[in-house]
Amino acid sequence: MDMSNKKNILGIVPARGGSKGIPGKNIKEFCGKPLMAWTIESALKSEAVSRLIVSTDDFKIAEIAKQYGAEVPFMRPAELAQDASPTLPALVHAVKYLADNENYKPDYVLLLESTSPGRQPFHIKEAVKLIIKTEADSVVSMKEVATAYSPFWQFKIDQNGKMELFTGQPIKEIITRRQELPKTYVRNGSIYLFKTNLLFESPPSIYGDDVRPYLTDEVYSLDIDTPQDWAEAEEKMRNILKKEI
């Protein structure tokens, strides 16, 4: 990275202890190491983050996070670590804690979910370069939607039971040729990089007004939510490891 443009970037890995879908997922072995270790190692190897912390309420997670090189400067309050607890308040808590207790105030926050282990160091580095170059409010990792799932080929059913295009156009105007479909994208969960001050606006946000996409190849887009996702992600991860060797 161009050191003259380097900003203070705080990486945060949220890792709550009470996962029900996949019990103990953050420290469950995934391709030979705890799941969250892949995220911690990628962030540290990128050399693009000034600090990397894990926000957790679980002492075992905290111990393993430290073993892999992350900081655990606090234990997350129980009220921010419930089944239905959103990530945003945990991010606000982490940044506020560091400001109040260490006078540490980063320029940007980098949210890294451990359930996206396919993320590589170069992804993080490139996303950081993008936000610095564009001076955007945020950069979000995205992947292209397969044409078979394009919203231009999706339908909804109105209150009278009639079908209509999801985009609002009449069905008779549906795009018939795959080649003419506009490209569309979805978030892949790997990277959310944003200006710190967005967390303290009303309402708080991780996006802002100027959001730039960081496009990621489908190969690296692993997003684990269910046991089935886990099995599929392990197979994809083995292919990534072969590719990166």
C-alpha positions as a printed NumPy array, in Angstrom:
array([[  0.   ,   0.   ,   0.   ],
       [  1.017,   3.588,  -0.54 ],
       [  2.082,   4.564,   2.962],
       [  1.398,   8.243,   2.285],
       [ -2.286,   7.398,   1.983],
       [ -2.402,   4.866,   4.779],
       [ -5.241,   5.366,   7.231],
       [ -5.853,   4.031,  10.689],
       [ -8.083,   1.015,  10.134],
       [ -9.65 ,  -1.042,  12.903],
       [-10.56 ,  -4.588,  11.965],
       [-13.372,  -6.13 ,  14.021],
       [-14.309,  -9.805,  13.992],
       [-17.63 , -10.351,  15.802],
       [-17.696, -13.817,  17.367],
       [-20.606, -14.484,  19.678],
       [-20.432, -17.684,  21.719],
       [-24.03 , -18.886,  21.587],
       [-24.552, -20.045,  18.014],
       [-27.55 , -22.367,  17.623],
       [-27.527, -23.057,  13.876],
       [-23.977, -24.416,  14.032],
       [-23.009, -24.831,  17.72 ],
       [-19.59 , -23.379,  18.501],
       [-19.12 , -22.403,  14.851],
       [-16.487, -19.71 ,  15.433],
       [-14.015, -22.186,  16.918],
       [-15.227, -25.36 ,  15.208],
       [-12.506, -26.937,  13.068],
       [-12.786, -25.891,   9.446],
       [-10.219, -27.288,   6.993],
       [ -7.724, -27.891,   9.783],
       [ -8.114, -24.833,  12.027],
       [-10.829, -22.947,  13.935],
       [-13.216, -21.216,  11.549],
       [-12.428, -17.701,  12.78 ],
       [ -8.686, -18.345,  12.424],
       [ -8.991, -18.029,   8.64 ],
       [-10.402, -14.528,   8.995],
       [ -7.861, -13.462,  11.615],
       [ -4.925, -14.728,   9.567],
       [ -6.124, -13.106,   6.337],
       [ -6.545,  -9.741,   8.045],
       [ -3.108,  -9.854,   9.647],
       [ -1.389, -11.069,   6.465],
       [ -2.989,  -8.256,   4.472],
       [ -0.996,  -5.711,   6.529],
       [ -3.845,  -3.318,   5.754],
       [ -5.321,  -3.092,   9.253],
       [ -3.814,  -1.045,  12.062],
       [ -5.409,  -3.218,  14.73 ],
       [ -7.478,  -6.389,  14.663],
       [ -9.826,  -7.176,  17.53 ],
       [-12.345,  -9.906,  18.238],
       [-15.579,  -8.875,  19.94 ],
       [-16.854, -11.857,  21.924],
       [-18.701, -12.805,  25.076],
       [-17.048, -16.24 ,  25.213],
       [-13.745, -16.829,  27.036],
       [-12.81 , -19.871,  24.926],
       [-13.274, -17.841,  21.735],
       [-11.2  , -15.04 ,  23.267],
       [ -8.389, -17.456,  24.096],
       [ -8.251, -18.92 ,  20.587],
       [ -8.489, -15.459,  19.001],
       [ -5.381, -14.379,  20.927],
       [ -3.549, -17.564,  19.917],
       [ -3.982, -16.579,  16.277],
       [ -2.824, -13.001,  16.806],
       [ -5.975, -10.955,  17.357],
       [ -6.552,  -8.617,  20.28 ],
       [ -9.415,  -9.105,  22.741],
       [ -9.372,  -5.824,  24.693],
       [-12.773,  -6.433,  26.328],
       [-15.509,  -9.019,  26.735],
       [-18.717,  -8.124,  24.938],
       [-21.633,  -7.386,  27.3  ],
       [-24.23 , -10.16 ,  27.49 ],
       [-27.023,  -7.877,  26.291],
       [-25.141,  -7.46 ,  22.998],
       [-24.58 , -11.19 ,  22.541],
       [-28.076, -12.65 ,  22.444],
       [-29.499, -14.84 ,  19.661],
       [-31.324, -11.888,  18.142],
       [-28.595,  -9.315,  18.785],
       [-27.685,  -7.409,  15.584],
       [-24.057,  -6.746,  14.73 ],
       [-24.321,  -2.956,  14.557],
       [-24.613,  -2.277,  18.33 ],
       [-21.653,  -4.577,  18.949],
       [-19.576,  -2.52 ,  16.507],
       [-20.627,   0.723,  18.198],
       [-19.72 ,  -0.768,  21.583],
       [-16.282,  -1.887,  20.372],
       [-15.348,   1.461,  18.834],
       [-16.69 ,   3.418,  21.813],
       [-14.83 ,   1.182,  24.272],
       [-11.508,   1.773,  22.522],
       [-12.144,   5.514,  22.322],
       [-13.128,   5.799,  25.994],
       [-10.515,   3.45 ,  27.454],
       [ -7.544,   3.763,  25.093],
       [ -8.212,   7.056,  23.3  ],
       [ -8.026,   5.032,  20.086],
       [-10.069,   6.515,  17.237],
       [ -9.652,   4.839,  13.822],
       [-10.439,   6.488,  10.507],
       [-12.204,   3.377,   9.222],
       [-13.741,   0.215,  10.603],
       [-13.408,  -3.088,   8.765],
       [-16.097,  -5.613,   9.671],
       [-14.941,  -9.165,   8.982],
       [-17.41 , -11.972,   9.605],
       [-15.763, -15.293,  10.474],
       [-18.432, -17.089,   8.422],
       [-16.696, -15.884,   5.225],
       [-13.423, -17.834,   5.391],
       [-12.746, -17.63 ,   1.647],
       [-11.628, -14.005,   1.959],
       [ -7.936, -13.621,   1.093],
       [ -5.376, -11.018,   2.248],
       [ -5.358,  -9.398,  -1.2  ],
       [ -9.123,  -8.85 ,  -1.001],
       [ -8.72 ,  -6.798,   2.156],
       [ -5.788,  -4.857,   0.763],
       [ -7.644,  -4.011,  -2.455],
       [-10.798,  -2.95 ,  -0.598],
       [ -8.738,  -0.586,   1.56 ],
       [ -7.058,   0.893,  -1.504],
       [-10.475,   1.42 ,  -3.087],
       [-11.962,   3.334,  -0.159],
       [ -8.887,   5.534,   0.169],
       [ -8.771,   6.258,  -3.562],
       [-12.477,   7.06 ,  -3.892],
       [-12.951,   8.644,  -0.449],
       [-16.257,   6.75 ,  -0.344],
       [-18.275,   6.343,   2.828],
       [-18.029,   2.589,   2.545],
       [-16.867,  -0.353,   0.451],
       [-18.864,  -3.577,   0.423],
       [-17.759,  -6.86 ,  -1.136],
       [-20.129,  -8.138,  -3.804],
       [-20.471, -11.035,  -6.214],
       [-22.296, -11.159,  -9.509],
       [-25.735, -12.793,  -9.515],
       [-26.031, -15.783, -11.833],
       [-28.363, -14.945, -14.71 ],
       [-30.757, -17.728, -13.709],
       [-31.441, -15.776, -10.501],
       [-31.577, -12.327, -12.062],
       [-34.3  , -10.086, -10.569],
       [-35.273,  -9.328, -14.184],
       [-36.322, -12.985, -14.449],
       [-38.01 , -13.157, -11.046],
       [-41.727, -12.818, -10.351],
       [-43.977, -11.904,  -7.476],
       [-47.655, -12.531,  -6.903],
       [-49.942,  -9.578,  -6.179],
       [-52.832,  -9.514,  -3.703],
       [-55.202, -10.729,  -6.4  ],
       [-53.093, -13.788,  -7.138],
       [-51.728, -12.429, -10.408],
       [-48.092, -12.81 , -11.411],
       [-45.992,  -9.764, -12.156],
       [-42.332,  -9.136, -12.776],
       [-40.349,  -8.384,  -9.644],
       [-38.997,  -5.258, -11.337],
       [-42.534,  -3.878, -11.796],
       [-42.642,  -4.131, -15.582],
       [-45.464,  -6.015, -17.324],
       [-44.649,  -9.676, -17.938],
       [-45.008,  -9.173, -21.692],
       [-41.946,  -6.909, -21.504],
       [-39.732,  -9.56 , -19.909],
       [-36.184,  -9.716, -21.285],
       [-36.081, -12.952, -23.253],
       [-32.394, -13.203, -24.133],
       [-29.916, -14.062, -21.388],
       [-27.286, -11.915, -23.1  ],
       [-29.441,  -8.797, -22.667],
       [-29.901,  -9.134, -18.91 ],
       [-28.262,  -6.291, -16.94 ],
       [-25.615,  -7.504, -14.511],
       [-26.78 ,  -7.484, -10.91 ],
       [-24.914,  -8.131,  -7.676],
       [-25.42 ,  -9.299,  -4.093],
       [-23.351,  -8.863,  -0.964],
       [-21.168, -11.88 ,  -0.267],
       [-20.511, -11.093,   3.411],
       [-16.711, -10.931,   3.178],
       [-15.935,  -7.233,   3.627],
       [-17.713,  -4.216,   5.078],
       [-15.314,  -1.274,   5.249],
       [-16.633,   2.123,   6.316],
       [-15.863,   5.479,   7.882],
       [-15.946,   5.254,  11.67 ],
       [-18.143,   8.312,  12.121],
       [-21.05 ,   6.503,  10.425],
       [-21.485,   4.438,  13.588],
       [-22.318,   7.565,  15.553],
       [-24.728,   9.229,  13.161],
       [-28.502,   9.151,  13.654],
       [-29.379,   6.494,  12.785],
       [-26.052,   4.611,  12.95 ],
       [-24.982,   2.854,   9.76 ],
       [-22.151,   0.958,   8.111],
       [-22.993,   2.237,   4.616],
       [-23.426,   6.016,   4.393],
       [-24.477,   7.624,   1.122],
       [-21.493,   6.825,  -1.108],
       [-21.164,   3.027,  -1.209],
       [-18.646,   1.435,  -3.58 ],
       [-18.645,  -2.238,  -4.603],
       [-15.605,  -4.426,  -4.252],
       [-16.279,  -7.233,  -6.708],
       [-15.195, -10.687,  -5.606],
       [-14.968, -13.835,  -7.693],
       [-17.588, -16.474,  -6.899],
       [-14.74 , -18.878,  -6.072],
       [-13.933, -16.928,  -2.899],
       [-17.522, -16.183,  -1.889],
       [-18.124, -18.522,   1.03 ],
       [-20.948, -17.6  ,   3.399],
       [-21.751, -20.129,   6.134],
       [-25.137, -20.012,   7.858],
       [-26.282, -23.641,   8.029],
       [-24.706, -27.117,   8.458],
       [-25.251, -27.664,   4.727],
       [-23.404, -24.421,   3.986],
       [-20.534, -25.688,   6.138],
       [-20.035, -28.868,   4.126],
       [-20.188, -27.005,   0.822],
       [-17.831, -24.298,   2.099],
       [-15.214, -26.842,   3.164],
       [-15.154, -28.291,  -0.33 ],
       [-14.821, -24.813,  -1.862],
       [-12.14 , -23.882,   0.643],
       [-10.043, -26.899,  -0.28 ],
       [-10.158, -25.708,  -3.905],
       [ -9.108, -22.202,  -2.812],
       [ -6.17 , -23.622,  -0.881],
       [ -5.036, -25.567,  -3.944],
       [ -5.358, -22.404,  -6.032],
       [ -3.381, -20.251,  -3.583],
       [ -0.466, -22.706,  -3.229]])
